[in-house]
């Protein structure tokens, strides 16, 4: 997942804070991954709810992946 974060920043031109972009989101339950045929293909993060709303950000899909994907919460393995 950290490699995906690096690719996300490289491809979007966004700037990383230099902190752990993935681990803190996984630990907080704020990162979701999608899988197709047991292979991870996409991720997205949300913010902590404020005023009953969450923002979706940090959306990344591996190049060349397509098909129906099912979401699953990310976790450390």
C-alpha atoms as a printed R data frame, in Angstrom:
   type eleno elety resid chain resno       x       y       z
1  ATOM     1    CA   UNK     A     1   0.000   0.000   0.000
2  ATOM     2    CA   UNK     A     2   2.874   2.383   0.669
3  ATOM     3    CA   UNK     A     3   4.066   1.810  -2.890
4  ATOM     4    CA   UNK     A     4   0.614   2.782  -4.095
5  ATOM     5    CA   UNK     A     5   0.850   5.993  -2.067
6  ATOM     6    CA   UNK     A     6   4.160   6.801  -3.752
7  ATOM     7    CA   UNK     A     7   2.609   6.122  -7.169
8  ATOM     8    CA   UNK     A     8  -0.403   8.264  -6.260
9  ATOM     9    CA   UNK     A     9   1.811  11.258  -5.459
10 ATOM    10    CA   UNK     A    10   3.982  10.718  -8.539
11 ATOM    11    CA   UNK     A    11   1.021  10.427 -10.906
12 ATOM    12    CA   UNK     A    12  -1.103  13.231  -9.449
13 ATOM    13    CA   UNK     A    13   1.626  15.722  -8.639
14 ATOM    14    CA   UNK     A    14   0.175  16.018  -5.125
15 ATOM    15    CA   UNK     A    15   2.604  16.700  -2.301
16 ATOM    16    CA   UNK     A    16   3.128  14.230   0.524
17 ATOM    17    CA   UNK     A    17   3.315  15.519   4.073
18 ATOM    18    CA   UNK     A    18   6.331  13.281   4.579
19 ATOM    19    CA   UNK     A    19   4.467  11.382   7.302
20 ATOM    20    CA   UNK     A    20   3.194   7.824   7.032
21 ATOM    21    CA   UNK     A    21   0.316   8.358   4.594
22 ATOM    22    CA   UNK     A    22  -1.002   4.782   4.807
23 ATOM    23    CA   UNK     A    23  -0.391   3.321   8.279
24 ATOM    24    CA   UNK     A    24  -2.236   6.040  10.160
25 ATOM    25    CA   UNK     A    25  -5.268   5.692   7.881
26 ATOM    26    CA   UNK     A    26  -5.284   1.902   8.234
27 ATOM    27    CA   UNK     A    27  -5.007   2.146  12.027
28 ATOM    28    CA   UNK     A    28  -7.876   4.641  12.133
29 ATOM    29    CA   UNK     A    29 -10.090   2.546   9.823
30 ATOM    30    CA   UNK     A    30 -10.064   5.309   7.225
31 ATOM    31    CA   UNK     A    31  -8.650   3.355   4.267
32 ATOM    32    CA   UNK     A    32 -10.688   1.029   2.066
33 ATOM    33    CA   UNK     A    33  -9.289  -1.264  -0.609
34 ATOM    34    CA   UNK     A    34 -11.069  -3.007  -3.460
35 ATOM    35    CA   UNK     A    35 -10.171  -6.397  -4.790
36 ATOM    36    CA   UNK     A    36 -10.884  -8.395  -7.940
37 ATOM    37    CA   UNK     A    37 -10.220 -12.132  -7.964
38 ATOM    38    CA   UNK     A    38  -8.375 -11.853  -4.626
39 ATOM    39    CA   UNK     A    39  -5.996  -9.170  -5.964
40 ATOM    40    CA   UNK     A    40  -6.014  -5.617  -4.608
41 ATOM    41    CA   UNK     A    41  -6.821  -3.158  -7.385
42 ATOM    42    CA   UNK     A    42  -7.827   0.142  -5.792
43 ATOM    43    CA   UNK     A    43  -7.823   2.164  -2.589
44 ATOM    44    CA   UNK     A    44  -9.540   5.234  -1.186
45 ATOM    45    CA   UNK     A    45  -9.360   7.046   2.123
46 ATOM    46    CA   UNK     A    46 -11.869   9.121   4.031
47 ATOM    47    CA   UNK     A    47 -11.553  11.781   6.649
48 ATOM    48    CA   UNK     A    48 -12.980  11.499  10.134
49 ATOM    49    CA   UNK     A    49 -16.647  12.502  10.055
50 ATOM    50    CA   UNK     A    50 -17.291  16.157  10.818
51 ATOM    51    CA   UNK     A    51 -20.837  17.409  10.952
52 ATOM    52    CA   UNK     A    52 -21.976  13.972   9.815
53 ATOM    53    CA   UNK     A    53 -19.933  14.127   6.590
54 ATOM    54    CA   UNK     A    54 -16.729  12.458   5.448
55 ATOM    55    CA   UNK     A    55 -14.515  13.527   2.588
56 ATOM    56    CA   UNK     A    56 -13.209  10.901   0.186
57 ATOM    57    CA   UNK     A    57  -9.637  11.382  -0.957
58 ATOM    58    CA   UNK     A    58  -6.430   9.532  -1.757
59 ATOM    59    CA   UNK     A    59  -8.227   7.502  -4.446
60 ATOM    60    CA   UNK     A    60  -5.869   5.306  -6.461
61 ATOM    61    CA   UNK     A    61  -6.471   2.468  -8.913
62 ATOM    62    CA   UNK     A    62  -3.685   0.367 -10.362
63 ATOM    63    CA   UNK     A    63  -3.189   0.923 -14.072
64 ATOM    64    CA   UNK     A    64  -4.631  -1.879 -16.193
65 ATOM    65    CA   UNK     A    65  -7.106  -3.177 -13.648
66 ATOM    66    CA   UNK     A    66 -10.744  -3.461 -14.585
67 ATOM    67    CA   UNK     A    67 -13.790  -5.480 -13.695
68 ATOM    68    CA   UNK     A    68 -16.124  -5.683 -10.766
69 ATOM    69    CA   UNK     A    69 -14.433  -4.933  -7.488
70 ATOM    70    CA   UNK     A    70 -15.680  -5.460  -3.964
71 ATOM    71    CA   UNK     A    71 -14.651  -3.110  -1.135
72 ATOM    72    CA   UNK     A    72 -12.947  -4.345   2.009
73 ATOM    73    CA   UNK     A    73 -11.445  -2.467   4.961
74 ATOM    74    CA   UNK     A    74  -7.685  -2.305   4.887
75 ATOM    75    CA   UNK     A    75  -5.739  -3.924   7.704
76 ATOM    76    CA   UNK     A    76  -2.165  -4.606   8.700
77 ATOM    77    CA   UNK     A    77  -1.007  -8.159   7.907
